[in-house]
Amino acid sequence: MDTFSLKSFLANGPAGRELPDFSYAGYAMGERTVPEFNGPVYDVTHPGFGATPDDGIDDTKAIQKAIQTAETNGGGVVFLAKGGYD
């Protein structure tokens, strides 16, 4: 099976039943280093948000809360630690 890139997916949409290879997802699709950032960072695993990677529990509300908090405070980085979020 030949996977296609996220760039291809964004340009062409889904092809059949194949999913894009998200291994390069992230800042600039993993092609550039994340720039230095001196603003606030909102870690979704912080107890105030409550997401826990790899626990099999829905993290949608915790991640959305971190995004809304960043928006309310004028921006920042919403950080998701390594792992899978449901």
Legacy VTK file of the C-alpha trace (Angstrom):
# vtk DataFile Version 3.0
C-alpha trace
ASCII
DATASET POLYDATA
POINTS 86 float
0.000 0.000 0.000
1.372 3.359 -1.009
0.634 6.131 1.504
0.477 9.715 0.411
1.645 12.841 2.148
-0.367 15.344 4.139
0.457 17.910 1.438
-1.121 15.638 -1.154
-4.157 15.110 1.058
-4.608 18.855 1.539
-4.194 19.503 -2.176
-6.251 16.598 -3.519
-8.459 15.394 -0.700
-8.889 11.769 0.255
-8.144 9.109 -2.348
-10.284 6.036 -1.938
-10.060 4.572 1.536
-6.444 5.563 2.225
-5.531 7.972 4.985
-2.628 10.390 4.664
0.639 9.664 6.397
0.417 11.978 9.419
3.916 11.125 10.652
5.020 14.549 9.435
2.042 16.452 10.814
2.840 19.461 12.956
4.531 22.779 12.404
5.225 23.214 8.684
4.379 19.523 8.278
7.533 18.622 10.160
9.764 20.217 7.533
10.993 23.116 9.679
11.998 23.501 13.289
9.386 25.074 15.546
10.397 28.737 16.067
11.244 30.119 19.476
8.169 31.346 21.275
8.157 33.481 24.411
4.411 33.677 24.949
2.194 31.565 27.175
2.029 27.799 26.708
-1.144 25.922 27.595
-0.295 22.275 28.284
-3.440 20.205 27.843
-2.167 17.733 30.477
-2.129 20.447 33.160
-4.703 19.612 35.888
-6.622 22.761 34.955
-7.368 21.202 31.553
-7.167 17.501 32.385
-6.181 15.670 29.191
-4.242 12.433 29.648
-2.611 10.846 26.612
-2.971 7.114 25.998
-5.678 6.539 28.623
-8.539 5.755 26.234
-10.708 8.546 27.663
-12.160 11.336 25.500
-9.906 14.418 25.766
-12.020 16.701 23.581
-13.283 18.947 26.404
-9.820 19.321 27.953
-8.205 20.263 24.641
-11.047 22.634 23.761
-10.715 24.271 27.189
-6.994 24.873 26.559
-7.768 26.372 23.136
-10.463 28.641 24.578
-8.166 29.717 27.416
-5.451 30.649 24.918
-7.994 32.599 22.871
-9.359 34.414 25.936
-5.833 35.397 26.964
-4.854 36.740 23.554
-3.112 33.692 22.086
-0.327 31.322 22.904
0.670 27.749 22.210
-1.650 24.850 23.010
0.796 22.030 23.762
-0.072 18.360 23.448
2.571 16.145 25.040
3.636 13.006 23.206
0.973 10.333 23.083
-2.442 9.591 21.677
-5.447 11.719 22.550
-8.985 10.433 22.150
LINES 1 87
86 0 1 2 3 4 5 6 7 8 9 10 11 12 13 14 15 16 17 18 19 20 21 22 23 24 25 26 27 28 29 30 31 32 33 34 35 36 37 38 39 40 41 42 43 44 45 46 47 48 49 50 51 52 53 54 55 56 57 58 59 60 61 62 63 64 65 66 67 68 69 70 71 72 73 74 75 76 77 78 79 80 81 82 83 84 85
